[in-house]
């Protein structure tokens, strides 16, 4: 009987480790987080930061990792009820998986854990006019996540002192899904692909992009200016 219980215990331990072998908590391969993402959960120690109308209530569409480990974030926020496209260039700090970006103040965020093909969890600290708040952000490749992952996020919120009532299920509030995959989204990808080209091929690439991409560049000149400066 003791031998049977021992075997059962070893089986459960092995199953636990096998089920979590894809979770990465350090030495991140930043290139593997590129691609499309969905904001699933937002949490903050200051609840107003995730409530309706907050500029921090963002709906991620994609992340692009550059060769120098910087990140381009493409997401939407609702302004006057309309989904507005945003781009942010985030520079890696002196630590793997830690980034700085100016957005509604100075933000430092780091990767807590990631399964490259499934989800990623960030911890963010925002400092603005000597006021500080923290956020936890769960992004997933698909908008539906398992109950186990939800429990994991809630556990992390407890560890960071964020109460359960300050956790927002973004999938239940309308996450600008209608803005994903639009002509603008396709045009943005074309512009990003040009930007990743070598200097000598940028102009031929720009000459071949679609009319929609050129219209997007004109209509979002301020948002895209950093993109081309960064490339050059």
C-alpha positions as CSV (number, residue, x, y, z in Angstrom):
1,X,0.0,0.0,0.0
2,X,2.8,2.4,0.9
3,X,4.6,1.6,-2.4
4,X,1.3,2.4,-4.3
5,X,1.0,5.7,-2.5
6,X,4.6,6.5,-3.2
7,X,4.2,5.8,-6.9
8,X,1.0,7.9,-7.0
9,X,2.8,10.8,-5.4
10,X,5.7,10.6,-7.8
11,X,3.3,10.5,-10.7
12,X,1.5,13.7,-9.5
13,X,4.8,15.5,-9.0
14,X,6.0,14.5,-12.5
15,X,2.7,15.5,-14.0
16,X,2.9,18.9,-12.3
17,X,6.3,19.6,-13.6
18,X,5.4,18.4,-17.1
19,X,2.4,20.7,-17.2
20,X,4.5,23.7,-16.4
21,X,7.7,23.0,-18.3
22,X,6.9,25.7,-20.9
23,X,6.6,28.5,-18.2
24,X,9.6,30.8,-18.5
25,X,10.4,33.2,-15.6
26,X,14.0,34.3,-16.5
27,X,16.4,34.4,-19.4
28,X,13.6,35.4,-21.8
29,X,13.9,34.9,-25.5
30,X,12.3,38.3,-26.4
31,X,12.0,37.4,-30.1
32,X,9.4,34.7,-29.2
33,X,6.9,37.2,-27.8
34,X,6.4,38.8,-31.2
35,X,3.0,38.4,-32.7
36,X,-0.7,38.9,-31.9
37,X,-1.9,39.2,-28.4
38,X,-5.2,39.9,-26.5
39,X,-5.6,41.7,-23.2
40,X,-7.5,39.3,-21.0
41,X,-7.0,40.7,-17.4
42,X,-5.9,44.0,-16.0
43,X,-5.4,44.7,-12.3
44,X,-4.2,47.7,-10.4
45,X,-3.7,48.9,-6.8
46,X,-5.5,52.0,-7.9
47,X,-8.8,50.9,-9.3
48,X,-9.4,54.1,-11.3
49,X,-6.5,53.1,-13.6
50,X,-8.5,50.2,-15.1
51,X,-11.9,51.7,-15.1
52,X,-13.8,53.0,-18.1
53,X,-12.2,56.0,-19.7
54,X,-8.8,55.4,-18.3
55,X,-5.9,55.7,-20.8
56,X,-4.3,52.7,-19.0
57,X,-7.2,50.5,-20.0
58,X,-5.5,49.3,-23.2
59,X,-6.4,46.5,-25.5
60,X,-3.3,44.9,-26.9
61,X,-3.2,43.8,-30.6
62,X,0.4,42.9,-31.2
63,X,4.0,43.1,-30.0
64,X,7.0,43.3,-32.2
65,X,10.4,42.5,-30.8
66,X,13.4,44.2,-32.6
67,X,16.9,42.9,-32.9
68,X,18.1,45.2,-30.2
69,X,15.4,43.8,-27.8
70,X,13.3,46.9,-27.9
71,X,9.5,46.3,-28.3
72,X,6.8,48.0,-30.4
73,X,3.4,47.7,-28.8
74,X,0.3,48.2,-30.9
75,X,-2.9,48.5,-28.9
76,X,-6.2,50.4,-28.7
77,X,-7.7,52.6,-26.1
78,X,-11.2,54.0,-26.1
79,X,-11.4,57.8,-26.5
80,X,-15.0,59.2,-26.3
81,X,-16.3,55.7,-26.9
82,X,-14.2,55.1,-30.0
83,X,-11.3,52.7,-30.3
84,X,-8.1,54.7,-31.0
85,X,-5.0,53.0,-32.3
86,X,-1.7,53.5,-30.4
87,X,1.9,52.7,-30.9
88,X,4.6,52.6,-28.2
89,X,8.3,52.0,-28.5
90,X,9.7,50.4,-25.3
91,X,13.4,50.3,-24.6
92,X,14.9,47.4,-22.7
93,X,16.5,48.5,-19.4
94,X,19.7,47.0,-18.1
95,X,17.9,43.7,-17.2
96,X,16.5,41.0,-19.4
97,X,12.7,41.3,-19.6
98,X,12.5,44.8,-18.1
99,X,11.4,47.8,-20.2
100,X,10.9,51.6,-19.9
101,X,8.4,53.7,-21.8
102,X,6.9,57.1,-21.6
103,X,3.1,56.9,-21.5
104,X,0.9,58.8,-19.1
105,X,4.0,59.2,-17.1
106,X,7.2,57.1,-16.8
107,X,6.6,53.3,-16.9
108,X,8.8,50.5,-16.0
109,X,7.4,47.0,-16.7
110,X,8.9,43.6,-16.5
111,X,7.9,40.1,-17.6
112,X,6.9,38.0,-14.6
113,X,6.3,34.8,-16.6
114,X,5.5,33.7,-20.1
115,X,4.5,30.7,-22.2
116,X,5.5,32.0,-25.6
117,X,2.7,30.2,-27.4
118,X,0.0,30.9,-24.8
119,X,0.3,33.9,-22.4
120,X,2.5,36.5,-20.9
121,X,2.1,38.4,-17.5
122,X,3.6,41.8,-17.0
123,X,4.1,43.9,-13.8
124,X,4.1,47.6,-14.4
125,X,5.0,50.6,-12.2
126,X,3.9,54.0,-13.3
127,X,5.3,57.3,-11.9
128,X,3.5,60.5,-12.8
129,X,3.8,63.8,-11.0
130,X,5.2,62.0,-7.9
131,X,2.3,59.7,-7.8
132,X,2.8,56.0,-8.3
133,X,0.5,53.0,-9.1
134,X,1.1,49.4,-10.1
135,X,-0.6,47.1,-12.6
136,X,-0.6,43.5,-13.5
137,X,-1.4,42.6,-17.1
138,X,-2.3,39.3,-18.6
139,X,-2.0,38.9,-22.3
140,X,-2.9,35.8,-24.2
141,X,-2.6,34.5,-27.8
142,X,-6.4,33.8,-27.7
143,X,-9.0,35.8,-25.7
144,X,-10.2,32.7,-23.9
145,X,-7.9,31.4,-21.1
146,X,-8.2,28.4,-18.8
147,X,-9.6,28.7,-15.2
148,X,-6.1,27.6,-14.0
149,X,-4.5,30.6,-15.7
150,X,-7.1,32.9,-14.2
151,X,-6.3,31.4,-10.7
152,X,-2.6,32.0,-11.3
153,X,-3.2,35.6,-12.2
154,X,-5.4,36.1,-9.0
155,X,-2.6,34.5,-6.9
156,X,-0.1,37.0,-8.4
157,X,-2.5,39.9,-7.6
158,X,-2.6,38.8,-4.0
159,X,1.2,38.6,-3.9
160,X,1.4,42.2,-5.2
161,X,-1.2,43.4,-2.8
162,X,-4.0,44.0,-5.4
163,X,-7.4,43.1,-4.1
164,X,-9.7,40.8,-6.1
165,X,-12.2,43.7,-6.7
166,X,-9.5,45.5,-8.6
167,X,-9.2,42.8,-11.2
168,X,-10.9,43.5,-14.5
169,X,-11.8,40.7,-17.0
170,X,-11.3,42.7,-20.2
171,X,-13.1,40.1,-22.4
172,X,-16.3,41.1,-20.7
173,X,-16.1,44.9,-21.4
174,X,-15.6,45.0,-25.1
175,X,-11.9,45.0,-26.1
176,X,-11.9,46.8,-29.5
177,X,-12.1,43.4,-31.3
178,X,-13.7,45.1,-34.2
179,X,-10.6,47.2,-34.7
180,X,-8.3,44.2,-35.1
181,X,-7.5,43.0,-38.6
182,X,-8.8,46.2,-40.2
183,X,-7.2,47.8,-43.2
184,X,-5.2,50.0,-40.8
185,X,-3.9,46.9,-39.0
186,X,-2.8,45.3,-42.3
187,X,-1.2,48.6,-43.4
188,X,0.6,48.9,-40.0
189,X,2.2,45.5,-40.6
190,X,3.4,46.6,-44.0
191,X,5.0,49.7,-42.5
192,X,6.6,47.6,-39.8
193,X,8.0,45.2,-42.3
194,X,9.5,48.1,-44.3
195,X,11.0,49.4,-41.1
196,X,12.7,46.1,-40.4
197,X,14.4,46.2,-43.8
198,X,18.0,47.4,-44.3
199,X,18.5,51.1,-44.9
200,X,19.1,50.6,-48.6
201,X,15.9,48.8,-49.1
202,X,13.5,51.0,-47.0
203,X,12.7,53.4,-49.9
204,X,11.9,50.6,-52.4
205,X,9.8,48.9,-49.8
206,X,7.9,52.1,-49.1
207,X,7.3,52.5,-52.8
208,X,5.6,49.1,-52.8
209,X,3.3,49.4,-49.8
210,X,-0.4,49.7,-50.3
211,X,-2.4,52.9,-50.6
212,X,-3.9,52.1,-47.3
213,X,-0.5,52.0,-45.7
214,X,0.4,55.4,-47.1
215,X,-2.9,56.9,-45.9
216,X,-2.2,55.4,-42.4
217,X,1.2,57.0,-42.4
218,X,-0.3,60.4,-43.2
219,X,-3.2,60.1,-40.7
220,X,-1.0,58.8,-37.9
221,X,2.2,60.8,-38.6
222,X,2.8,61.7,-35.0
223,X,2.4,58.1,-33.8
224,X,4.6,56.7,-36.6
225,X,7.4,59.3,-36.6
226,X,9.3,57.5,-33.9
227,X,9.0,54.3,-35.9
228,X,11.0,55.6,-38.9
229,X,13.5,57.5,-36.7
230,X,14.1,54.3,-34.8
231,X,14.7,52.4,-38.0
232,X,17.1,54.9,-39.4
